Amino acid sequence: PGSRRVLVHDPVLDPIDVQMLGGVAVTVPERTLIDLVRWPATVPERREWARLLVQADPALVARAASWFSRSSRGPGSGRVTRFLAEHGPTGNPPLRTT
């Protein structure tokens, strides 16, 4: 049988990390991207959602990197750092020249 434990991540959001869309409070794209990549890969689609966000807004990678550099490090920092490095400042994986 599976575990009956429930793990809830309920961070307190800084007001600067929230914007209103259609009257609904949502996290800004930079925070959303970081959160999608940060948490464990228990939902593999998260990385694909993050990739799609970057595809829709390639400049998001640089903005998210700036946001991440100002935030406190925490769980998943390595995953975030790798994702941002893999997608480079243009949002695309770097070209291999070999």
KAKABEL-V304490 format. One record per helix or strand of 3 or more residues. SS is the DSSP state (H for helix, E for strand). FROM is the first residue (numbers start at 1). TO is the last residue. Records with the same first field share a line. If there is no record, write none. Layout:
# KAKABEL-V304490
SS = FROM-TO ; FROM-TO
This chain:
# KAKABEL-V304490
H = 15-17 ; 29-38 ; 45-56 ; 60-70 ; 77-87
E = 18-21 ; 24-27
